[in-house]
Amino acid sequence: MEEFHSQYIGLRVASFLKSSTTEAYWAFNMTGALEGVNFLITGKLLSLSEKKLVEDHKCDPSKQRDCDSGYNGGLMTSEYEYAIKYGGLESEKYYPCIWEEEILA
């Protein structure tokens, strides 16, 4: 795994809130994974909006066991399905990740 370390491929991702401060950590994991794959394929680093992902994704009623709870936790598998279904995720440029103080408390 050492040879895949980000410093060897020039990838630098923005720091994010620690999972201990928010239960929306799953969104950071997912966007980070997609940003990394995009960089490996295109050589361009983009920033996806975790906040838009958390706020907009709704559960598929037929898959209640696999539902996300927004700020109270989520499942990356259903988020990948969401991204595929809607053709990707919103850029952080257009939907910045500004978290409300009360949400993080």
Rosetta constraint file for C-alpha pairs under 8 A:
AtomPair CA 1 CA 5 HARMONIC 6.80 0.50
AtomPair CA 3 CA 8 HARMONIC 7.00 0.50
AtomPair CA 4 CA 8 HARMONIC 6.72 0.50
AtomPair CA 4 CA 9 HARMONIC 7.41 0.50
AtomPair CA 5 CA 9 HARMONIC 7.31 0.50
AtomPair CA 6 CA 10 HARMONIC 5.97 0.50
AtomPair CA 6 CA 11 HARMONIC 5.08 0.50
AtomPair CA 6 CA 12 HARMONIC 6.80 0.50
AtomPair CA 7 CA 11 HARMONIC 6.36 0.50
AtomPair CA 7 CA 12 HARMONIC 7.62 0.50
AtomPair CA 11 CA 36 HARMONIC 7.70 0.50
AtomPair CA 11 CA 39 HARMONIC 7.51 0.50
AtomPair CA 11 CA 45 HARMONIC 7.60 0.50
AtomPair CA 13 CA 32 HARMONIC 7.64 0.50
AtomPair CA 13 CA 45 HARMONIC 7.99 0.50
AtomPair CA 16 CA 28 HARMONIC 7.44 0.50
AtomPair CA 17 CA 21 HARMONIC 6.61 0.50
AtomPair CA 17 CA 22 HARMONIC 7.29 0.50
AtomPair CA 17 CA 25 HARMONIC 7.84 0.50
AtomPair CA 18 CA 22 HARMONIC 7.10 0.50
AtomPair CA 18 CA 25 HARMONIC 7.43 0.50
AtomPair CA 19 CA 23 HARMONIC 6.30 0.50
AtomPair CA 19 CA 24 HARMONIC 7.38 0.50
AtomPair CA 19 CA 25 HARMONIC 5.06 0.50
AtomPair CA 21 CA 104 HARMONIC 5.81 0.50
AtomPair CA 21 CA 105 HARMONIC 7.32 0.50
AtomPair CA 22 CA 71 HARMONIC 7.15 0.50
AtomPair CA 22 CA 103 HARMONIC 7.68 0.50
AtomPair CA 22 CA 104 HARMONIC 5.39 0.50
AtomPair CA 22 CA 105 HARMONIC 7.97 0.50
AtomPair CA 23 CA 71 HARMONIC 5.37 0.50
AtomPair CA 23 CA 72 HARMONIC 5.16 0.50
AtomPair CA 23 CA 73 HARMONIC 5.06 0.50
AtomPair CA 24 CA 28 HARMONIC 7.17 0.50
AtomPair CA 24 CA 54 HARMONIC 6.98 0.50
AtomPair CA 24 CA 70 HARMONIC 6.64 0.50
AtomPair CA 24 CA 71 HARMONIC 4.96 0.50
AtomPair CA 24 CA 72 HARMONIC 6.71 0.50
AtomPair CA 24 CA 73 HARMONIC 5.73 0.50
AtomPair CA 24 CA 74 HARMONIC 7.17 0.50
AtomPair CA 25 CA 29 HARMONIC 6.33 0.50
AtomPair CA 25 CA 73 HARMONIC 7.52 0.50
AtomPair CA 26 CA 30 HARMONIC 6.21 0.50
AtomPair CA 26 CA 73 HARMONIC 6.84 0.50
AtomPair CA 26 CA 74 HARMONIC 5.87 0.50
AtomPair CA 26 CA 75 HARMONIC 6.70 0.50
AtomPair CA 26 CA 76 HARMONIC 6.30 0.50
AtomPair CA 27 CA 31 HARMONIC 6.08 0.50
AtomPair CA 27 CA 50 HARMONIC 5.25 0.50
AtomPair CA 27 CA 51 HARMONIC 7.79 0.50
AtomPair CA 27 CA 53 HARMONIC 6.74 0.50
AtomPair CA 27 CA 54 HARMONIC 6.58 0.50
AtomPair CA 27 CA 74 HARMONIC 7.64 0.50
AtomPair CA 27 CA 76 HARMONIC 7.43 0.50
AtomPair CA 28 CA 32 HARMONIC 5.84 0.50
AtomPair CA 28 CA 50 HARMONIC 5.90 0.50
AtomPair CA 29 CA 33 HARMONIC 6.19 0.50
AtomPair CA 29 CA 76 HARMONIC 7.85 0.50
AtomPair CA 30 CA 34 HARMONIC 6.32 0.50
AtomPair CA 30 CA 76 HARMONIC 6.15 0.50
AtomPair CA 30 CA 79 HARMONIC 7.51 0.50
AtomPair CA 30 CA 80 HARMONIC 7.73 0.50
AtomPair CA 31 CA 35 HARMONIC 5.93 0.50
AtomPair CA 31 CA 47 HARMONIC 7.87 0.50
AtomPair CA 31 CA 48 HARMONIC 5.88 0.50
AtomPair CA 31 CA 49 HARMONIC 7.38 0.50
AtomPair CA 31 CA 50 HARMONIC 6.54 0.50
AtomPair CA 32 CA 36 HARMONIC 6.05 0.50
AtomPair CA 33 CA 37 HARMONIC 6.26 0.50
AtomPair CA 34 CA 38 HARMONIC 6.05 0.50
AtomPair CA 35 CA 39 HARMONIC 6.17 0.50
AtomPair CA 35 CA 45 HARMONIC 6.48 0.50
AtomPair CA 35 CA 46 HARMONIC 6.07 0.50
AtomPair CA 35 CA 47 HARMONIC 6.58 0.50
AtomPair CA 35 CA 48 HARMONIC 7.12 0.50
AtomPair CA 36 CA 40 HARMONIC 6.26 0.50
AtomPair CA 36 CA 45 HARMONIC 7.50 0.50
AtomPair CA 37 CA 41 HARMONIC 6.27 0.50
AtomPair CA 38 CA 42 HARMONIC 5.85 0.50
AtomPair CA 38 CA 43 HARMONIC 7.36 0.50
AtomPair CA 38 CA 44 HARMONIC 7.04 0.50
AtomPair CA 38 CA 45 HARMONIC 7.06 0.50
AtomPair CA 38 CA 46 HARMONIC 7.77 0.50
AtomPair CA 39 CA 43 HARMONIC 4.55 0.50
AtomPair CA 39 CA 44 HARMONIC 4.92 0.50
AtomPair CA 39 CA 45 HARMONIC 5.13 0.50
AtomPair CA 39 CA 46 HARMONIC 7.64 0.50
AtomPair CA 40 CA 44 HARMONIC 7.97 0.50
AtomPair CA 46 CA 91 HARMONIC 7.58 0.50
AtomPair CA 47 CA 91 HARMONIC 5.95 0.50
AtomPair CA 47 CA 92 HARMONIC 5.53 0.50
AtomPair CA 47 CA 93 HARMONIC 7.45 0.50
AtomPair CA 48 CA 89 HARMONIC 6.42 0.50
AtomPair CA 48 CA 90 HARMONIC 5.89 0.50
AtomPair CA 48 CA 91 HARMONIC 4.39 0.50
AtomPair CA 48 CA 92 HARMONIC 4.78 0.50
AtomPair CA 48 CA 93 HARMONIC 7.94 0.50
AtomPair CA 49 CA 53 HARMONIC 6.48 0.50
AtomPair CA 49 CA 89 HARMONIC 7.15 0.50
AtomPair CA 49 CA 90 HARMONIC 5.68 0.50
AtomPair CA 49 CA 91 HARMONIC 5.36 0.50
AtomPair CA 49 CA 92 HARMONIC 4.13 0.50
AtomPair CA 49 CA 93 HARMONIC 7.86 0.50
AtomPair CA 49 CA 95 HARMONIC 5.99 0.50
AtomPair CA 49 CA 96 HARMONIC 6.23 0.50
AtomPair CA 49 CA 97 HARMONIC 6.07 0.50
AtomPair CA 50 CA 54 HARMONIC 6.23 0.50
AtomPair CA 50 CA 92 HARMONIC 7.65 0.50
AtomPair CA 50 CA 97 HARMONIC 6.39 0.50
AtomPair CA 51 CA 55 HARMONIC 6.07 0.50
AtomPair CA 51 CA 95 HARMONIC 7.50 0.50
AtomPair CA 51 CA 96 HARMONIC 7.32 0.50
AtomPair CA 51 CA 97 HARMONIC 5.30 0.50
AtomPair CA 51 CA 98 HARMONIC 7.51 0.50
AtomPair CA 51 CA 99 HARMONIC 7.60 0.50
AtomPair CA 52 CA 56 HARMONIC 5.79 0.50
AtomPair CA 52 CA 90 HARMONIC 6.86 0.50
AtomPair CA 52 CA 95 HARMONIC 6.44 0.50
AtomPair CA 52 CA 97 HARMONIC 7.86 0.50
AtomPair CA 53 CA 57 HARMONIC 5.84 0.50
AtomPair CA 53 CA 89 HARMONIC 7.22 0.50
AtomPair CA 53 CA 90 HARMONIC 7.77 0.50
AtomPair CA 54 CA 70 HARMONIC 4.97 0.50
AtomPair CA 54 CA 71 HARMONIC 6.75 0.50
AtomPair CA 55 CA 70 HARMONIC 6.41 0.50
AtomPair CA 57 CA 68 HARMONIC 7.99 0.50
AtomPair CA 57 CA 70 HARMONIC 7.74 0.50
AtomPair CA 57 CA 79 HARMONIC 7.63 0.50
AtomPair CA 57 CA 82 HARMONIC 7.18 0.50
AtomPair CA 58 CA 67 HARMONIC 7.92 0.50
AtomPair CA 58 CA 68 HARMONIC 7.43 0.50
AtomPair CA 59 CA 63 HARMONIC 7.20 0.50
AtomPair CA 59 CA 64 HARMONIC 6.91 0.50
AtomPair CA 59 CA 66 HARMONIC 7.82 0.50
AtomPair CA 59 CA 67 HARMONIC 5.14 0.50
AtomPair CA 59 CA 68 HARMONIC 6.46 0.50
AtomPair CA 60 CA 64 HARMONIC 6.76 0.50
AtomPair CA 60 CA 67 HARMONIC 7.26 0.50
AtomPair CA 63 CA 67 HARMONIC 6.67 0.50
AtomPair CA 66 CA 75 HARMONIC 7.12 0.50
AtomPair CA 66 CA 78 HARMONIC 6.98 0.50
AtomPair CA 67 CA 74 HARMONIC 7.12 0.50
AtomPair CA 67 CA 75 HARMONIC 7.17 0.50
AtomPair CA 67 CA 78 HARMONIC 7.42 0.50
AtomPair CA 68 CA 73 HARMONIC 6.27 0.50
AtomPair CA 68 CA 74 HARMONIC 4.11 0.50
AtomPair CA 68 CA 75 HARMONIC 5.83 0.50
AtomPair CA 68 CA 78 HARMONIC 7.73 0.50
AtomPair CA 69 CA 73 HARMONIC 5.20 0.50
AtomPair CA 69 CA 74 HARMONIC 5.57 0.50
AtomPair CA 70 CA 74 HARMONIC 6.22 0.50
AtomPair CA 71 CA 103 HARMONIC 7.55 0.50
AtomPair CA 75 CA 79 HARMONIC 6.58 0.50
AtomPair CA 76 CA 80 HARMONIC 6.23 0.50
AtomPair CA 77 CA 81 HARMONIC 6.54 0.50
AtomPair CA 78 CA 82 HARMONIC 6.20 0.50
AtomPair CA 79 CA 83 HARMONIC 6.18 0.50
AtomPair CA 80 CA 84 HARMONIC 6.18 0.50
AtomPair CA 81 CA 85 HARMONIC 6.03 0.50
AtomPair CA 82 CA 86 HARMONIC 6.18 0.50
AtomPair CA 83 CA 87 HARMONIC 5.79 0.50
AtomPair CA 83 CA 88 HARMONIC 4.51 0.50
AtomPair CA 83 CA 89 HARMONIC 5.89 0.50
AtomPair CA 84 CA 88 HARMONIC 6.04 0.50
AtomPair CA 90 CA 94 HARMONIC 7.13 0.50
AtomPair CA 90 CA 95 HARMONIC 6.84 0.50
AtomPair CA 91 CA 95 HARMONIC 6.34 0.50
AtomPair CA 91 CA 96 HARMONIC 7.92 0.50
AtomPair CA 92 CA 96 HARMONIC 4.58 0.50
AtomPair CA 92 CA 97 HARMONIC 6.52 0.50
AtomPair CA 99 CA 103 HARMONIC 7.04 0.50
AtomPair CA 99 CA 104 HARMONIC 7.34 0.50
AtomPair CA 100 CA 104 HARMONIC 6.80 0.50
AtomPair CA 101 CA 105 HARMONIC 6.52 0.50
